[in-house]
Amino acid sequence: MPETVFIDTGYILALVNENDQQHAEALALSQRFDGHPVVVTDAVLLEIGNAPPISTANPCQPRKLASMDYQGNLNLR
């Protein structure tokens, strides 16, 4: 079984925001750890929900996050 990966707020925000300075690195990490079980804490989810909108054209990042496919590998802690 693949190693479990903890994801934090910065990684998730960079992954969903194409204009983020770390977007390319976040994409590379998402490919590297594809299929690994993912752990995220309630605190991280709270920080994401409280983060400023990614853009005025797409102000609701939770929808974009909900569309991400974790293939049943996401564990909330």
Backbone torsions as a table, in degrees:
resi	resn	phi	psi	omega
1	MET	NA	137.6	179.9
2	PRO	-64.7	154.4	178.2
3	GLU	-64.1	141.4	178.4
4	THR	-75.0	139.6	-177.1
5	VAL	-117.2	128.3	173.5
6	PHE	-88.9	131.0	176.7
7	ILE	-114.2	142.9	-177.9
8	ASP	-114.9	177.3	-174.8
9	THR	-59.5	-47.7	-177.4
10	GLY	-58.3	-42.6	179.2
11	TYR	-62.3	-48.7	-176.9
12	ILE	-64.1	-44.8	-180.0
13	LEU	-64.1	-38.5	177.2
14	ALA	-66.8	-37.2	-178.7
15	LEU	-64.8	-40.7	-176.3
16	VAL	-89.4	-10.9	-178.7
17	ASN	-108.3	103.6	-177.6
18	GLU	-63.0	-17.9	-179.9
19	ASN	-93.0	-3.5	179.9
20	ASP	-69.7	141.4	179.7
21	GLN	-59.2	-29.1	-177.1
22	GLN	-98.9	10.4	-176.1
23	HIS	-57.9	-48.1	-178.0
24	ALA	-61.8	-41.1	178.8
25	GLU	-66.7	-39.7	177.9
26	ALA	-63.6	-40.9	177.2
27	LEU	-62.0	-43.9	179.4
28	ALA	-61.6	-41.9	178.3
29	LEU	-65.9	-37.3	179.7
30	SER	-64.4	-35.1	177.3
31	GLN	-73.1	-40.0	-179.3
32	ARG	-62.3	-39.0	-176.3
33	PHE	-104.4	19.0	177.2
34	ASP	-57.8	130.0	-180.0
35	GLY	90.3	-9.0	177.4
36	HIS	-78.2	146.2	172.3
37	PRO	-64.1	141.0	-175.9
38	VAL	-117.0	136.1	175.6
39	VAL	-117.8	134.3	175.7
40	VAL	-138.7	140.4	-178.4
41	THR	-90.0	162.9	174.6
42	ASP	-59.2	-36.4	-179.6
43	ALA	-61.6	-40.8	178.5
44	VAL	-63.9	-44.3	178.8
45	LEU	-61.8	-39.2	177.9
46	LEU	-63.9	-44.2	179.1
47	GLU	-62.8	-39.9	179.4
48	ILE	-65.0	-43.9	179.2
49	GLY	-63.7	-28.5	-179.2
50	ASN	-94.2	-2.9	-179.3
51	ALA	-69.0	151.1	176.6
52	PRO	-60.9	153.2	178.0
53	PRO	-56.4	147.2	178.9
54	ILE	-64.4	-41.1	175.7
55	SER	-157.1	164.6	176.6
56	THR	-71.8	-23.6	178.3
57	ALA	-75.9	-25.9	-179.1
58	ASN	-136.3	71.4	-171.7
59	PRO	-74.8	-9.4	-172.7
60	CYS	-111.6	82.8	-179.4
61	GLN	-63.7	-27.5	177.7
62	PRO	-56.6	-34.0	176.3
63	ARG	-63.5	-42.9	179.6
64	LYS	-65.3	-40.7	178.4
65	LEU	-64.4	-38.7	-179.8
66	ALA	-65.8	-25.4	-179.2
67	SER	-81.3	-9.4	179.6
68	MET	-71.1	139.8	-175.8
69	ASP	-99.3	109.9	177.5
70	TYR	-99.4	6.4	175.4
71	GLN	48.0	40.6	177.8
72	GLY	72.7	12.2	-176.0
73	ASN	-100.8	14.1	-177.0
74	LEU	-99.9	125.7	177.3
75	ASN	-119.2	125.4	177.3
76	LEU	-89.8	136.6	-179.9
77	ARG	-126.0	NA	NA
